[in-house]
């Protein structure tokens, strides 16, 4: 590309993504979506290789159950921290300056790492108590393999906690590209290990790949933060008012995250009681639907919360209303056709992606059904994350906590009901129904809050 063409392209990009808040959110969302898409493409390659080497066999079942609790803790403890930290961090940075923001960052890091360190020890120490229940359909040998994999995987809890906090600070400074691209390290390392040491490592290549990828991701984010003149070594300044405000929002977030993420544990545990390979089949059936879902949720959740937090701080309720309406309409228009295509061609897609090696035609039929049911949730997840981030920006996270509690109860009831009818595929249908309820529940409260704050009549 000639230099003048590149210059014109950059000028067009600046015009497209500058000015109004909606344009800035669009630019951030496109940046994050592009990075996330690249990561997901590499992750799909990893899944194809995993299907070729492990199929739906016992080793993969053991790995997925071993990953279940660390992943749960990551989503609950580390994942919730982002939404709790950013609104307060942005307010402190703008009102009190960079030094106060650095103090908040350091204090939040110490607090989070202490919590995650204790949690990691408890995960491993208590494993003999909970693993037999999570893997109730596993043989003793398979449970033992699951425990060994868990021991290798467990460091990712603390590593991912660091990644989450450092990414949050970069995103608060509207540095979205690196945080979107850095997760590519994990699938890349896993693919290398599967090819170079697959026969020696076996399924442990997947566990080592997770840990190695997280270490490389931390390295990249750390370099970027140092260039932003952020001091990385954690230092405790005491539990001041700003950190207390983060903690006050973190408590309902972690409670809500615990309840919502429990649905995943319930799903996997119920799948483990069914025929061998059910856990792996459920995992494969989630993969393709997860691609557009993750693309939307990662892009939107990362992009909108700094802007929502700023609009809420300025009490720009007209802007909030306009942004929510604009992006919800756009997301529905894009995602409905995608969901329909996945449902219609589910069998063909699974056959092309996975049916080779130990992955058989019977596996294709089951995974295609699971995938079709999962696709029902695609149009709801993007609008849903917009509503979640708005509620977080208003520091009303108790609403998310109550919604997550209802989601868990509904999920347990529907899992049990649909399994009787559809087997493991019923778990996927239950999940889509839960997200439908969650969207409308949270939308009701979001509209109510906007109407209470706004002087503009509803409509």
Secondary structure, DSSP 8 states (H G I E B T S, - for coil): --HHHHHHHHHHHHHHTSSSHHHHHHHHHHHHHHHHHHHHHHHHHHHHHHHHHHTT-HHHHHHHHHHHHHHHHIIIIIHHHHHHHHHHHHHHHHHH-HHHHHHHHHHHHHHHHHHHHHHHHHHHHTHHHHHHHHTTTS-HHHHHHHHHHHHHHTTHHHHHHHHHHHHHHHHHTT-HHHHHHTTHHHHHHHHHHHHHHHHHHTTHHHHHHHHHHHHHHHHHHHHHHHHTT---S-------HHHHHHHHHHHHHHHHHHHHHHHHHHHHHHHHTSSTTHHHHHHHHHHHHHHHHHHHHHHHHHHHHHHHHHHHHTT-HHHHHHHHHHHHHHHHHHHHHHHHHHHHTHHHHHHHHH-STT--HHHHHHHHHHHHHHHTTHHHHHHHHHHHHHHHHTT-HHHHHHHHHHHHHHHHHHHHHHHHHHTTHHHHHHHHHHHHHHHHHHHHHHHHHHHHH-SS---
